[in-house]
Amino acid sequence: MSRREKIEAMLADDPSDTFLRYSLAMEFRSEGDHETSLAKLRGLFTDNPPYVPAFFMAAQQLVDLGRVDEARAILRDGIEQARSQNDSHAAAEMSELLSSIGMLGEDDDL
């Protein structure tokens, strides 16, 4: 049984387990199924409260895929969520990533 299959089996017992859902998204990423991974991560954005690490990982994945504008939007939302949850470490990490991608992906004539 693969790691993904093991996670899926555990999720069948507890479909609301945030960490298992996050782990499944990471497994899809490692398998190269980026769209499924991103969809699973986006699902974690809507939890109450949203799962802050999902914002960072989705943004990193989008940057790797060259989808920098989408990554920027997710990082801004993630920073806001991290701050509202008093997670200054996560907010700082996402701010650093946002700063590091700078002008990547913006129109050349700007």
Long-range contacts (C-beta under 8 A, 24 or more apart in sequence): 3-27, 4-28, 4-31, 18-44, 18-47, 18-51, 21-51, 22-51, 22-53, 22-54, 22-57, 25-54, 25-57, 26-57, 29-57, 29-61, 34-61, 34-65, 37-61, 38-62, 45-77, 45-81, 49-81, 49-84, 49-85, 50-81, 52-78, 52-81, 52-82, 52-85, 52-87, 52-90, 53-90, 55-79, 55-81, 55-82, 55-94, 56-90, 56-93, 56-94, 56-97, 59-94, 59-97, 59-98, 60-97, 63-97, 63-101, 63-104, 66-105, 67-105, 68-101, 68-104, 68-105, 68-106, 69-105, 69-106, 71-97, 71-101, 72-98, 72-101, 72-105
